[in-house]
Amino acid sequence: MLSLIRPDLAELSAYKVDGGSEHPSPDKLDANEVSIDLPDWFKAKLGAITQLEIQSNRYPDGEYASLKKLVADYVGFNITPAQISLGNGSDEIIRSLLIVACLNRGSILVAEPTFSMYGILAKTLGIPTVKVPRSNQDFSIDLAAAQQSIDSDRIAAVFLVHPNSPTGNSLTSAEIDWVRSIPENILVVIDEAYFEFSGITLTGELSQHPNWVILRTCSKAFRLAAYRVGYAIGHLDLILALEKVRLPYNLPTVSFVAAELAMSHHAELLANVPEILAERDRLKLEIRNLGISVWDSDANFLYLRSADDSSIANCLKANGTIIRQTGGGLRLTIGTPEQNHRTLSRLKSCL
Ligand SMILES: Cc1ncc(COP(=O)(O)O)c(C=O)c1O
């Protein structure tokens, strides 16, 4: 590596998406996307706006005020547009939060297994990650270890997913009580990327906790993964700090108008969530009947553990179903009923 590059980056690899399968049209069930593309009417509307209304030679509207208003209305709980910051995916906001609250201030605390980007992005900024374990039975957080870390590890931020990825469990009431007890000089990130599937949120408590921030994304239930739009909801001071560190024009105009259109039509776009949840629960029982450990999930994916996760993941991939091996198990995104049917029959033949 060139001597001018920070030596600690040698330990990191560039983020890579799995190369796919030999199969001609694999079912991609590894990234918790919704498997059905946006409806034609939405694409037609977006196409018309993109073609007729966007001035390609101009920078985007750097304030994004109209989208913030739509997001605040969608979120509810009397949240105002000034409490919203938009990101190029919630990944961008995670990095901004690390810059705002952790750089030169302390470490981040995570409970493993969890979303890997917190640790990866922290590392790119030279911020240490302290990891505490979860129970192998129900993936609840070892709260004694977490508290000990708060007391002794100079923690600047705690990152929690609600419900967690890859394990699918929401925060328990004991965990939420612990979160409420975290001192106000520590940032608490509550990542609700899967809110539209779980229907549970801690937004109602934000006004009592200036150190909490809630993250959401349009990449999952809203089906806008290609456009990269996420948002943070939080205290005015925190949002102002996020606005200071974000790049100007971080949302391309086409992403901004796609998100505006999605927020204006949220009920129609989210109408297929109940079918995904019903498929998830059906698939869970069928997988359990195969003798594989599979847990309840509040999100659009299931978490599995078997005697040999690697060979199952590889066999499924060779047969055309791509899933994610992560955190000591397998994360399977719920697809269309046809995809789920194929997953099940491929799983049976792989066992
Ligand atoms: C928990 C969690 N947070 C954030 C993200 C990133 O979302 P975005 O596409 O908005 O960057 C993901 C994506 O998989 C996720 O699972």
PDBQT file of the ligand as one rigid body, heavy atoms in Angstrom, charges set to zero:
ROOT
HETATM    1  C1  LIG A 401     -30.339  -1.828   9.816  1.00  0.00    +0.000 C 
HETATM    2  C2  LIG A 401     -30.002  -1.122   8.567  1.00  0.00    +0.000 A 
HETATM    3  N1  LIG A 401     -29.707   0.177   8.613  1.00  0.00    +0.000 NA
HETATM    4  C3  LIG A 401     -29.383   0.856   7.500  1.00  0.00    +0.000 A 
HETATM    5  C4  LIG A 401     -29.325   0.230   6.274  1.00  0.00    +0.000 A 
HETATM    6  C5  LIG A 401     -28.880   1.029   5.087  1.00  0.00    +0.000 C 
HETATM    7  O1  LIG A 401     -29.918   1.519   4.396  1.00  0.00    +0.000 OA
HETATM    8  P1  LIG A 401     -29.738   2.565   3.216  1.00  0.00    +0.000 P 
HETATM    9  O2  LIG A 401     -30.057   1.826   1.973  1.00  0.00    +0.000 OA
HETATM   10  O3  LIG A 401     -30.735   3.636   3.521  1.00  0.00    +0.000 OA
HETATM   11  O4  LIG A 401     -28.330   3.087   3.257  1.00  0.00    +0.000 OA
HETATM   12  C6  LIG A 401     -29.632  -1.122   6.174  1.00  0.00    +0.000 A 
HETATM   13  C7  LIG A 401     -29.550  -1.806   4.885  1.00  0.00    +0.000 C 
HETATM   14  O5  LIG A 401     -29.509  -2.989   4.750  1.00  0.00    +0.000 OA
HETATM   15  C8  LIG A 401     -29.978  -1.823   7.349  1.00  0.00    +0.000 A 
HETATM   16  O6  LIG A 401     -30.250  -3.115   7.333  1.00  0.00    +0.000 OA
ENDROOT
TORSDOF 0
